[in-house]
Amino acid sequence: MKLIKIARRNLWRNKRRTAITSASILFAVFFALIMRSFQLGFYDHMIKNAIESFSGFLQVQHIDYQDDPSLETSFPVNDSLFHLLESADGIKTVVPRVESFALASTGNQTKGALIIGIDPVKETELSDPANLIVHYRITKDALEQLNNEDRLPHSISEKLDLIVNKSYTNTGTIAMDLDLDEKKDKEILDIIGEISYFPGRYLTKDDDGVLVSDRLSKYLNLTIGDTLILFGQGYHGATAANLYPVRGIITIANPELDNKLIYMNLASAQYFLGFENRVTTLAINLFDNSDKNMLATQNKLNALLTDQTLVVKNWKEFNEVLVQQIEGDNQSGQAFMALLYFIIFFGIIGTILMMIHERKREFGVLVAIGMKRTRLAIILVLEMILMGMIGVLSGTALSLPILWILHNHPIRLTGDMAQVMEDFGFEAVMPLAWIDMYILWQGLIVALMVVLSCLFPLRKIFNMKAIDALRA
């Protein structure tokens, strides 16, 4: 206890030196936490965009569906199978789906499309297309009408020119793109909403219409009430063809899906493809989507399934491309973190060397009057540990408000960077991960660097010649 007391007093004998050393550790922890939080937050964002809000963390498939994703590897469903899955612990929702491809055509325009048959009620618990319905579209005609009526300030009209033909689900996003305040500029937003209103709606349970993704609808020149022609191959090679009215347009953050996706009622999709009471997948979301719980639930469901032709797979098995993207980015991120730690480590050593040089005569006097070098070394290590604790705790405390703010209000990218993000299939935002074990690990790594940085000054003390130190 006496040595700890001496070490604590030594810290404040030279406040500037202590502040400089602690500050180097503080900024090391701060930047390490922010960088790692950005990286982990981006991974969570990728998973949420691609998995939680579309494919589900688990899927029930035919055992051959992964290698041959066709209608021939579909399977029949019944109430007993749904009850078996939904009654298992930790299951949030079970959503039936039929997935296939067909040619979508209107007028002279034709394009390949991904057809997904959904249960409109259950699907709101997974991808929730009802929340993606386009209610506003800034068209050239709407913009021209606004300019002719002269109801908006010229500066707002110029900003509207930049978002022509863009679709929105709500006026809040319009306000964000135009840099407006929803409360202060409510009158302006009401005018824009009135002119650009797009009367789409969600599917009902027995609806025979379809929902078309935004970019696909623009390519096919579709609007609400238009008729869409679908032509493809059904079950057992039968011809699948039918006409469908467009009930609504949906906007999807993933541009690949936004270019080709069509939702229709599950019964309509089964009729179109020529099979009844069959699905290609059952998508499952979990209350706890951690890897440990996901794998445990997968094994449990596989044990419960009595049909040997069915298997439960997790998202890493049926979405290998996303897994490879995350692993590749994680490796590059870890390499960059290692470089940051390398720089931080030598920064800490530099401040410690400065401290040793300044106190060389002090150490010489202490050894000369009889203090054992071992006790001196222990005091020095305790000083460094105390300064390390101050730096680690201060850096963590400084980073927590930023983590909270940017976790709840993520940075929205613009310009070329936003375009790059969208091209990769992700919404152009950069959220930070919330508090987790990674915070403890970053603190421990920096604390370890502080301890390692003590090795050089300890060597200096044990090899120090008292007479030379006294002359310093």
C-alpha positions in Angstrom: 0.0 0.0 0.0 2.9 2.4 0.7 4.3 1.9 -2.8 0.9 2.6 -4.3 0.6 5.8 -2.2 4.1 6.9 -3.3 3.2 6.2 -7.0 0.0 8.1 -6.7 1.8 11.1 -5.2 4.5 11.0 -7.8 1.8 11.4 -10.5 0.9 14.9 -9.3 4.5 16.1 -8.7 4.6 17.0 -12.3 1.0 17.5 -13.5 2.0 18.4 -17.1 4.0 15.2 -17.6 1.2 13.1 -16.2 -1.3 14.9 -18.4 0.7 14.4 -21.5 1.2 10.6 -20.8 -2.4 10.1 -19.8 -3.6 12.1 -22.9 -1.7 9.9 -25.2 -3.4 6.8 -23.7 -6.8 8.6 -23.7 -6.6 9.3 -27.4 -5.4 5.8 -28.2 -8.5 4.3 -26.5 -10.8 7.0 -28.0 -9.7 6.4 -31.6 -9.5 2.6 -31.3 -13.1 2.5 -29.9 -14.5 4.8 -32.5 -12.9 2.9 -35.4 -13.9 -0.5 -34.1 -17.4 0.8 -33.5 -17.7 2.1 -37.0 -16.6 -1.3 -38.3 -18.9 -3.4 -36.2 -21.8 -1.0 -36.8 -21.3 -1.4 -40.5 -21.4 -5.1 -40.2 -24.6 -5.0 -38.2 -26.1 -2.6 -40.8 -25.2 -5.0 -43.6 -26.8 -7.9 -41.8 -29.9 -5.9 -41.0 -30.3 -4.8 -44.6 -29.7 -8.2 -46.2 -30.8 -10.7 -43.5 -33.2 -9.4 -40.8 -35.3 -7.3 -43.2 -35.4 -9.7 -46.1 -34.2 -13.3 -46.0 -34.5 -14.1 -42.2 -31.7 -15.5 -40.0 -32.9 -19.1 -40.6 -34.7 -20.8 -43.5 -36.5 -24.1 -43.8 -35.7 -25.4 -47.3 -35.8 -28.6 -49.3 -32.5 -30.4 -48.7 -31.5 -29.9 -52.4 -32.7 -26.3 -52.7 -29.3 -24.7 -51.9 -27.7 -26.4 -54.9 -30.8 -26.3 -57.1 -33.0 -23.2 -56.2 -36.0 -24.1 -58.5 -39.6 -24.9 -58.1 -38.8 -28.6 -58.4 -37.2 -28.4 -54.9 -40.2 -26.8 -53.3 -42.1 -28.5 -50.5 -45.7 -28.7 -49.2 -46.7 -26.8 -46.1 -49.5 -27.4 -43.6 -50.7 -26.0 -40.3 -48.8 -28.6 -38.2 -45.4 -27.6 -39.7 -46.2 -23.9 -38.9 -47.2 -24.8 -35.4 -44.1 -26.9 -34.8 -41.8 -24.0 -35.9 -43.7 -21.2 -34.2 -44.0 -23.0 -30.9 -40.2 -23.4 -30.6 -38.4 -21.2 -28.1 -36.9 -18.0 -29.4 -38.8 -17.9 -32.7 -40.0 -14.4 -33.6 -41.8 -15.1 -36.8 -42.2 -17.8 -39.5 -42.9 -16.4 -43.0 -43.8 -18.6 -46.0 -42.5 -17.6 -49.4 -42.5 -18.7 -53.0 -39.6 -17.4 -55.1 -39.2 -17.7 -58.9 -38.2 -15.7 -62.0 -40.3 -14.5 -64.9 -40.3 -12.0 -67.7 -42.1 -8.8 -66.7 -43.5 -6.7 -69.6 -45.6 -3.7 -70.3 -45.8 -2.1 -73.8 -42.5 -2.5 -75.5 -40.4 -2.8 -72.3 -39.5 -6.3 -71.0 -37.1 -7.3 -68.1 -36.4 -10.3 -66.0 -37.9 -10.1 -62.5 -37.7 -11.9 -59.2 -41.2 -13.0 -58.2 -41.8 -13.4 -54.5 -45.2 -14.7 -53.3 -45.9 -13.6 -49.7 -48.5 -13.8 -47.0 -49.3 -10.0 -46.8 -50.0 -10.2 -43.0 -47.0 -12.4 -42.0 -44.6 -10.6 -44.3 -45.1 -7.3 -42.3 -43.1 -9.1 -39.5 -40.1 -9.7 -41.8 -39.4 -7.4 -44.8 -42.5 -5.3 -44.1 -43.3 -4.1 -47.7 -46.1 -2.0 -46.3 -43.5 0.3 -44.9 -41.7 0.6 -48.3 -44.7 1.8 -50.3 -43.9 4.9 -52.3 -46.3 7.7 -51.5 -44.5 10.6 -53.1 -42.6 10.9 -56.4 -41.0 14.1 -57.6 -41.8 14.0 -61.3 -41.0 16.6 -64.0 -44.7 17.3 -64.4 -45.1 18.0 -60.7 -42.0 20.2 -60.7 -43.2 22.1 -63.7 -46.6 22.7 -62.1 -44.9 24.0 -58.9 -42.8 26.4 -61.0 -45.8 27.6 -63.0 -47.8 28.3 -59.8 -44.8 30.0 -58.1 -45.8 28.6 -54.7 -42.3 27.8 -53.6 -39.2 29.9 -53.0 -36.7 29.8 -55.9 -34.0 28.1 -53.7 -36.4 25.2 -52.9 -37.2 24.8 -56.6 -33.5 24.5 -57.4 -33.1 21.8 -54.8 -36.1 20.0 -56.2 -34.4 19.9 -59.6 -31.7 17.7 -58.0 -34.2 15.0 -56.9 -36.5 14.8 -60.0 -37.9 11.3 -60.5 -36.9 10.3 -57.0 -39.4 8.3 -54.9 -40.2 8.7 -51.2 -42.2 6.8 -48.6 -42.8 9.9 -46.4 -42.3 13.6 -46.4 -39.6 13.3 -43.7 -37.1 11.9 -46.2 -38.0 14.7 -48.6 -37.3 17.2 -45.8 -33.9 15.6 -45.2 -32.9 15.7 -48.9 -34.0 19.3 -49.2 -32.4 20.3 -45.9 -35.7 21.4 -44.4 -37.2 21.4 -40.9 -40.4 19.3 -40.7 -41.9 21.7 -38.2 -40.7 25.1 -39.4 -41.1 24.3 -43.1 -44.3 22.3 -42.8 -46.2 24.5 -45.3 -43.5 24.0 -47.9 -43.6 20.2 -47.4 -47.4 20.1 -47.6 -47.2 21.8 -51.0 -44.6 19.4 -52.3 -46.5 16.4 -50.8 -49.8 17.6 -52.4 -48.2 17.9 -55.9 -46.1 14.7 -55.8 -48.6 12.4 -54.0 -48.4 8.8 -55.3 -51.6 6.8 -54.5 -50.1 3.3 -53.9 -51.3 0.8 -51.4 -50.3 -2.5 -49.8 -51.7 -5.9 -50.8 -54.7 -7.3 -49.0 -54.9 -11.1 -48.1 -57.0 -12.0 -51.2 -55.5 -9.4 -53.6 -54.8 -10.4 -57.2 -52.5 -7.4 -57.8 -48.7 -6.9 -57.4 -46.2 -4.6 -55.8 -43.3 -3.5 -58.1 -39.9 -2.2 -57.0 -39.2 1.4 -57.8 -36.4 1.1 -60.3 -38.2 -1.7 -62.1 -41.4 0.4 -62.4 -39.4 3.3 -63.9 -37.7 1.0 -66.4 -41.1 -0.5 -67.4 -42.9 2.9 -67.2 -45.4 1.6 -64.8 -47.6 3.5 -62.5 -50.5 2.7 -60.1 -53.4 0.9 -61.9 -51.3 -0.2 -64.9 -51.4 -3.9 -66.0 -48.2 -5.9 -65.8 -47.7 -9.0 -68.0 -45.7 -11.9 -66.4 -44.4 -14.8 -68.4 -42.3 -17.6 -67.2 -41.9 -21.3 -66.4 -44.1 -23.0 -63.7 -44.0 -26.2 -61.7 -42.9 -29.3 -63.7 -42.0 -27.1 -66.7 -45.6 -25.8 -67.3 -46.0 -22.4 -68.9 -46.8 -19.6 -66.5 -48.5 -16.4 -67.8 -50.9 -13.9 -66.5 -51.9 -10.3 -66.2 -51.6 -8.4 -62.9 -52.8 -4.9 -61.9 -50.1 -2.7 -60.1 -51.3 -1.9 -56.6 -48.3 -0.1 -55.4 -44.6 0.8 -55.9 -42.0 -0.1 -53.2 -38.6 1.4 -52.8 -35.8 -0.9 -51.6 -32.4 0.3 -50.3 -30.7 -2.6 -52.1 -30.4 -1.5 -55.7 -30.0 -5.1 -57.0 -33.4 -6.0 -55.6 -34.9 -2.6 -56.5 -34.1 -3.3 -60.1 -36.1 -6.6 -60.3 -38.4 -7.3 -57.4 -42.2 -8.0 -57.7 -44.3 -9.0 -54.7 -47.6 -10.8 -55.1 -50.0 -12.6 -52.8 -48.9 -16.1 -51.9 -52.0 -17.7 -53.4 -51.6 -15.7 -56.6 -48.0 -16.8 -56.9 -48.9 -20.5 -56.3 -51.6 -20.3 -59.0 -49.3 -18.5 -61.4 -46.6 -21.1 -61.0 -49.0 -24.0 -61.1 -48.7 -25.6 -57.6 -50.9 -25.3 -54.6 -49.9 -25.4 -50.9 -46.2 -25.5 -51.7 -43.5 -23.0 -50.9 -39.8 -22.7 -51.7 -38.7 -21.4 -48.3 -40.0 -20.6 -44.8 -38.1 -17.6 -43.5 -37.5 -17.4 -39.8 -36.5 -14.4 -37.6 -35.3 -14.8 -34.0 -35.7 -12.7 -30.9 -32.0 -13.3 -30.1 -30.0 -13.3 -33.4 -26.6 -13.8 -31.9 -24.5 -16.5 -33.6 -24.6 -18.7 -30.5 -28.4 -18.6 -30.2 -28.9 -18.9 -33.9 -26.9 -22.1 -34.2 -28.5 -23.6 -31.1 -32.0 -22.8 -32.5 -31.0 -24.2 -35.9 -29.9 -27.5 -34.4 -33.0 -27.7 -32.3 -35.3 -27.1 -35.3 -33.5 -29.7 -37.4 -34.1 -32.2 -34.6 -37.8 -31.4 -34.5 -38.4 -31.8 -38.3 -39.8 -35.2 -39.1 -39.6 -34.8 -42.9 -36.1 -35.9 -43.9 -36.3 -33.9 -47.2 -36.4 -30.7 -45.2 -33.5 -28.9 -43.5 -33.0 -25.7 -41.5 -30.1 -23.5 -42.7 -28.7 -20.3 -41.2 -28.1 -17.1 -43.1 -24.3 -17.8 -43.3 -25.0 -21.0 -45.2 -27.5 -19.6 -47.8 -25.9 -16.2 -48.1 -22.2 -17.0 -48.7 -21.6 -13.8 -50.7 -22.4 -11.6 -47.8 -20.3 -13.7 -45.4 -17.3 -13.3 -47.8 -17.9 -9.5 -48.0 -17.9 -9.2 -44.2 -14.9 -11.5 -43.7 -12.9 -9.6 -46.3 -13.7 -6.2 -44.9 -13.1 -7.5 -41.3 -9.5 -8.6 -42.3 -8.7 -5.3 -43.9 -10.2 -3.5 -40.8 -8.1 -5.6 -38.4 -5.0 -4.8 -40.5 -5.8 -1.1 -40.2 -6.4 -1.4 -36.5 -3.1 -3.2 -36.1 -1.4 -0.3 -37.8 -3.2 2.1 -35.5 -2.1 0.2 -32.5 1.4 0.1 -33.8 1.4 3.9 -34.0 -0.3 4.3 -30.6 2.3 1.9 -29.0 5.3 4.0 -30.1 3.4 7.1 -29.1 3.1 5.8 -25.6 6.7 4.6 -25.5 7.8 8.1 -26.7 6.0 9.8 -23.8 7.4 7.3 -21.3 11.0 7.9 -22.6 10.4 11.6 -22.2 9.4 11.0 -18.6 12.4 8.7 -17.9 14.8 11.3 -19.3 13.3 14.1 -17.2 13.6 11.9 -14.0 17.0 10.4 -14.6 18.6 12.5 -11.8 15.7 11.7 -9.4 16.2 8.0 -10.0 20.0 8.3 -9.4 19.4 10.1 -6.1 17.0 7.5 -4.9 19.4 4.6 -5.7 22.3 6.5 -4.2 20.5 7.0 -0.8 19.8 3.3 -0.6 16.4 2.5 -2.4 16.4 -0.9 -3.9 16.1 -0.9 -7.7 13.3 -3.5 -7.4 11.2 -1.1 -5.3 11.9 1.8 -7.6 10.9 -0.4 -10.6 7.7 -1.4 -8.9 6.8 2.3 -8.1 7.5 3.2 -11.8 5.2 0.3 -13.0 2.5 1.4 -10.6 2.7 5.0 -11.9 2.3 3.7 -15.4 -0.6 1.5 -14.4 -2.3 4.4 -12.7 -1.8 6.7 -15.7 -3.0 3.9 -18.0 -6.1 3.5 -15.9 -6.7 7.3 -16.1 -6.2 7.3 -19.8 -8.3 4.1 -20.5 -11.2 5.2 -18.4 -11.1 8.8 -19.7 -10.9 7.6 -23.3 -13.9 5.3 -22.8 -15.9 7.9 -21.0 -15.2 10.4 -23.8 -16.2 8.0 -26.5 -19.5 6.8 -25.0 -21.5 10.0 -25.8 -20.3 9.9 -29.4 -21.2 6.2 -29.7 -24.7 6.9 -28.3 -25.3 9.8 -30.6 -24.0 8.2 -33.8 -25.7 4.9 -32.9 -29.1 6.5 -32.7 -28.4 9.1 -35.4 -26.1 7.5 -37.9 -24.1 9.5 -40.4 -25.9 9.7 -43.7 -23.5 9.6 -46.7 -23.9 11.8 -49.8 -22.4 12.1 -53.2 -20.1 9.5 -54.7 -19.6 7.7 -51.4 -23.4 7.2 -51.1 -23.5 5.9 -54.7 -20.8 3.4 -53.9 -22.6 2.1 -50.9 -25.9 1.8 -52.9 -24.0 0.0 -55.7 -22.9 -2.6 -53.1 -26.5 -3.0 -52.1 -26.6 -1.1 -48.8 -28.3 2.0 -47.5 -25.9 4.9 -47.5 -25.6 5.4 -43.7 -22.7 4.7 -41.3 -24.1 3.7 -37.9 -21.9 3.0 -34.9 -22.2 -0.2 -32.9 -23.6 0.2 -29.4 -21.8 -0.8 -26.2 -20.6 -4.4 -26.2 -17.6 -6.5 -25.4 -15.5 -4.8 -28.1 -15.2 -1.8 -25.7 -13.6 -4.0 -23.0 -11.2 -5.5 -25.6 -10.0 -2.2 -26.9 -9.3 -1.0 -23.3 -7.5 -4.3 -22.5 -5.3 -4.0 -25.6 -4.3 -0.5 -24.8 -3.7 -1.4 -21.2 -1.5 -4.3 -22.4 0.5 -1.8 -24.5 1.0 0.4 -21.5 2.4 -2.6 -19.5 4.7 -3.6 -22.4 6.0 -0.1 -22.7 7.2 -0.3 -19.1 9.8 -2.9 -20.2 12.2 -0.3 -21.6 12.3 2.0 -18.6 12.6 -1.0 -16.3 15.7 -2.1 -18.2 17.0 1.5 -17.9 16.6 1.4 -14.1 18.3 -1.9 -13.6 21.2 -1.0 -15.9 21.5 2.6 -14.5 24.8 3.7 -13.0 24.0 6.0 -10.0 27.0 8.2 -10.6 26.1 8.9 -14.2 22.5 9.6 -13.2 23.6 12.0 -10.5 25.6 14.0 -13.1 22.5 14.2 -15.5 
